[in-house]
Amino acid sequence: MNKKVLVTGGTGYIGSHICLKLFELGFDVYIIDSFINSSHLNIANLKLINTQKKKNFNNKIHIIQGDIRDKSFLEKLFIGIAKKNKRFYSVIHMAGLKSVTESTFNPLSYWDVNVNGTINLLDVMSKFDCKTIIFSSSATIYGKSKKKFLSEDLPIKPCNTYGETKATIEKILSNLFFSDLGKWRICNLRYFNPAGADPSGLIGEKFCLNPNNLFPYLNLVAGGKKKFLKIYGNDWPTRDGTAIRDYVHINDLAFGHILAMNYLSSNKSQILNLNLGTGNGNTVLEVLKTFQKVNNCEIKYVFKERRIGDVTSLVADNSNLKKLFNWSPCISLSDMCRHSWNWFIKNKSTL
Ligand SMILES: NC(=O)c1ccc[n+]([C@@H]2O[C@H](COP(=O)([O-])OP(=O)(O)OC[C@H]3O[C@@H](n4cnc5c(N)ncnc54)[C@H](O)[C@@H]3O)[C@@H](O)[C@H]2O)c1
């Protein structure tokens, strides 16, 4: 019997890569997604993969449209599974809103979707005695820090609404864990900067013309959809004056979830907070130059003033994740750049 995993937000950027891995590993994958920020390509291609591979695999990807704020929808799904005398092996909770900038202008939506949605999900999981969850948290919860490597024991001091919702969810998960000792298995994975795409070019990050992240921007400029990349600050105390971030390939990140899920299921009840990043930082200019080189393209850029709230460097201390799961990143910055561009050129006509 295949194990069943529920992935909320599973047609999104990170979720689709996790679902693909779960499917390849033989899990029955149940995705719930409102499709509010899904790439229709991801949806279509996950369905395609499902139908093409169904003949050889006896597991399936189920895509169910619905909103995590709708408790009766969640209950119906869990009732359906229980009626078949089955249960979810684990929940990977990715559904949520993720723009730092948007969260500042539209805080109520962020609290509603991220926090209320999670409370609904946890309530229904609890009712159906499904108590293993991996939560998509973020390095944003650390706020500003002067440390070279961010470790999990740093104070939680988010400096924007998005980060506050993530920190609040971690707090709720902690309260829940201690309210029902010995029952819950929880892992908060604090992502650094997910980048790249599956090498197939079938799934990737939804295109938008004003992305917040560096990689989508590089694609847009290299692909002629934007004139130049704006680099905020050339006077940071770094190797070349531009800010340093920890970019982790989306498939390395996805694999971290599989390891977390298996670790939780085969160990005693516990709550873990783990950084998911490579532990290596790259400056904006280093990423830009690598992107140009491996993809043989030109990216024009201009320097702008530093943005309020930005910091010099955000790099993970990932020693806990490495020690516990024996995880280490396998995919290089060059491949992140290649795979990101491959996704873009294969699908840019849909922009
Ligand atoms: N991408 C990043 O840089 C990053 C970094 C740290 C943490 N995260 C977190 O990881 C998770 C996934 O991020 P992503 O980059 O794949 O984002 P994404 O927007 O591509 O995926 C999120 C998915 O959730 C769905 N969704 C949103 N609201 C929903 C709701 N109310 N009910 C059901 N589905 C809903 C969206 O349609 C989307 O498919 C998010 O929780 C995000 O906050 C992302």
The ligand as an SDF file (V2000), in Angstrom:
LIG
                    3D

 44 48  0  0  0  0  0  0  0  0999 V2000
    9.9470   30.9460   -2.5390 N   0  0  0  0  0  0  0  0  0  0  0  0
   10.6180   31.4320   -1.4990 C   0  0  0  0  0  0  0  0  0  0  0  0
   11.5990   32.1740   -1.6730 O   0  0  0  0  0  0  0  0  0  0  0  0
   10.2330   31.0400   -0.0740 C   0  0  0  0  0  0  0  0  0  0  0  0
   11.1460   31.2960    0.9670 C   0  0  0  0  0  0  0  0  0  0  0  0
   10.7820   30.9560    2.2650 C   0  0  0  0  0  0  0  0  0  0  0  0
    9.5430   30.3690    2.5160 C   0  0  0  0  0  0  0  0  0  0  0  0
    8.6800   30.1490    1.4880 N   0  0  0  0  0  0  0  0  0  0  0  0
    7.3670   29.5530    1.7900 C   0  0  0  0  0  0  0  0  0  0  0  0
    7.2250   28.3360    1.0810 O   0  0  0  0  0  0  0  0  0  0  0  0
    5.8560   28.1460    0.7060 C   0  0  0  0  0  0  0  0  0  0  0  0
    5.7980   27.8960   -0.7850 C   0  0  0  0  0  0  0  0  0  0  0  0
    6.4240   28.9630   -1.4670 O   0  0  0  0  0  0  0  0  0  0  0  0
    6.4470   29.0540   -3.0430 P   0  0  0  0  0  0  0  0  0  0  0  0
    7.6150   29.8750   -3.4240 O   0  0  0  0  0  0  0  0  0  0  0  0
    6.2640   27.7280   -3.6420 O   0  0  0  0  0  0  0  0  0  0  0  0
    5.1560   29.9390   -3.2630 O   0  0  0  0  0  0  0  0  0  0  0  0
    3.9880   29.7650   -4.3280 P   0  0  0  0  0  0  0  0  0  0  0  0
    3.1540   30.9800   -4.2540 O   0  0  0  0  0  0  0  0  0  0  0  0
    4.5380   29.3660   -5.6400 O   0  0  0  0  0  0  0  0  0  0  0  0
    3.2010   28.5080   -3.7050 O   0  0  0  0  0  0  0  0  0  0  0  0
    2.2200   28.6440   -2.7020 C   0  0  0  0  0  0  0  0  0  0  0  0
    0.9910   27.8950   -3.1610 C   0  0  0  0  0  0  0  0  0  0  0  0
   -0.0310   28.0580   -2.1820 O   0  0  0  0  0  0  0  0  0  0  0  0
   -1.2590   28.2890   -2.8420 C   0  0  0  0  0  0  0  0  0  0  0  0
   -2.1510   28.9940   -1.9220 N   0  0  0  0  0  0  0  0  0  0  0  0
   -2.0500   30.2810   -1.5140 C   0  0  0  0  0  0  0  0  0  0  0  0
   -3.0580   30.5550   -0.6660 N   0  0  0  0  0  0  0  0  0  0  0  0
   -3.7810   29.4140   -0.5340 C   0  0  0  0  0  0  0  0  0  0  0  0
   -4.9340   29.0750    0.2070 C   0  0  0  0  0  0  0  0  0  0  0  0
   -5.5570   29.9610    0.9790 N   0  0  0  0  0  0  0  0  0  0  0  0
   -5.4050   27.8140    0.1330 N   0  0  0  0  0  0  0  0  0  0  0  0
   -4.7880   26.8980   -0.6610 C   0  0  0  0  0  0  0  0  0  0  0  0
   -3.7040   27.1720   -1.4040 N   0  0  0  0  0  0  0  0  0  0  0  0
   -3.2010   28.4180   -1.3380 C   0  0  0  0  0  0  0  0  0  0  0  0
   -0.8840   29.1000   -4.0830 C   0  0  0  0  0  0  0  0  0  0  0  0
   -1.8450   29.0030   -5.1050 O   0  0  0  0  0  0  0  0  0  0  0  0
    0.4370   28.4590   -4.4790 C   0  0  0  0  0  0  0  0  0  0  0  0
    0.2590   27.3980   -5.3960 O   0  0  0  0  0  0  0  0  0  0  0  0
    5.1170   29.4070    1.1350 C   0  0  0  0  0  0  0  0  0  0  0  0
    4.4780   29.1350    2.3480 O   0  0  0  0  0  0  0  0  0  0  0  0
    6.2180   30.4300    1.3120 C   0  0  0  0  0  0  0  0  0  0  0  0
    5.8920   31.3960    2.2720 O   0  0  0  0  0  0  0  0  0  0  0  0
    9.0040   30.4630    0.1990 C   0  0  0  0  0  0  0  0  0  0  0  0
  1  2  1  0
  2  3  2  0
  2  4  1  0
  4  5  1  0
  4 44  2  0
  5  6  2  0
  6  7  1  0
  7  8  2  0
  8  9  1  0
  8 44  1  0
  9 10  1  0
  9 42  1  0
 10 11  1  0
 11 12  1  0
 11 40  1  0
 12 13  1  0
 13 14  1  0
 14 15  2  0
 14 16  1  0
 14 17  1  0
 17 18  1  0
 18 19  2  0
 18 20  1  0
 18 21  1  0
 21 22  1  0
 22 23  1  0
 23 24  1  0
 23 38  1  0
 24 25  1  0
 25 26  1  0
 25 36  1  0
 26 27  1  0
 26 35  1  0
 27 28  2  0
 28 29  1  0
 29 30  1  0
 29 35  2  0
 30 31  1  0
 30 32  2  0
 32 33  1  0
 33 34  2  0
 34 35  1  0
 36 37  1  0
 36 38  1  0
 38 39  1  0
 40 41  1  0
 40 42  1  0
 42 43  1  0
M  CHG  2   8   1  16  -1
M  END
$$$$
